[in-house]
Amino acid sequence: MDYNIKKLLNVINTAEGGNRFILGIDGLSRSGKTTLVQKLSHCLKEENISFHVFHIDDHIVERKKRYHTGYDEWYEYYHLQWDVNGLSSLFLKR
C-alpha cells in the first residue's frame, strides 16, 4: 500500500467514531488527485469504511454564467465558477 494512502487511512481511522469525516483533495490539474482518490477508495472498501466521493467539478456552472460577464477574469473564476447555492444546500443546510 502506498505510504500516502497509509497516512490518510490512519487519519481517517483515528477520527472520532460515529462522526462524519470530510477529506478534501486539492491540487493542480493532472497532479494525480483522481488517482489518489481511486487508490484511497479501494482501501476504504477493503477496510469496510463507508465513504462517498464528491467531485467539485460536477458543480461548475455553465460557461455563459462564468465567462465574458464584464467582470475581471479572476473574479469570474473565483466568484462565478461554482454553483454556490447548490453546494450550500447539499453540504451545509442538511
N, C-alpha and C positions, 0 to 999 in steps of 0.2 A: 504494500500500500504506500502511496506517495506520502512523503513527510508532511506536506502542507495539508493533505486530507486528514492525516492522523491528528494534527494540531486542531483542525476545525472540529473533528469528531470529539476530541477531548473537551473543547469549549462547550459544545452542544450537550454532551453527556453530563457535564458538571453544572449546567443551568438548573435553577430551582425546579424541581419536579412539579408537574401539573400546570406550569405557566407556559405561555406561548413564548417562543424564541424567534426573533426575526434576525436573519443574517443577510446583509446586503453585500453583493459582489459588484464592484465598480472597476472600471479601467478603460483604457483607450481601445478603440476599435481594433479587432484582431489580436488582442493581447492574451487570449486564452480563457476568457470568462466563461464561455459556454462549455468548453472542455472541462474546466474545473467543476462547474455545476453538474455536469453529467457524471463525472467521477464521484463527486460527493453524493449525488442522488443514488448511485449504485451502492455505495457504502451504507447510506442511511437505510435503504431497503434491506440490506443484509443484517443490519443491526435491529431491524423491525421498529424503526423510529418513524413515526408519522410526519410527513412533510408535504409542502406544496411549493412548486417553483412558480414564481411570478416574474414575468418579463416586462420591464418598464417600457420597452419599445412597443409593446402592444397598446400603449396608452398615449401614443403621439397623435396629435390632432392632424386632420388633413392639411395638405400643403397650403391651400388657399387661405387658411386661418393663421399660418405662421410665417409666410414669406411675402415680401412685397406689400407690407401693410402700412408703410410710411414711417415705421419705427426704425431705429438703428438695428443692424444685423444682430448685435449682441443681445439687444432687448428681445427680439423675435425668438432667438434661441433659448434664452433663459426664462422668459416670461410668457411666451405664447406657444411653446412647443408641446407642452403636456396638457392632458385633459385633467386639470386640477380638481374640478368639481367631481368628476368620476372617481379619481383616485381618493379624494377625501371621503366620498361616500363609501367606497369599497373598504378602506382601511381605518378610517377614523370615526365614523359615525355608527358602526355596528356595535 
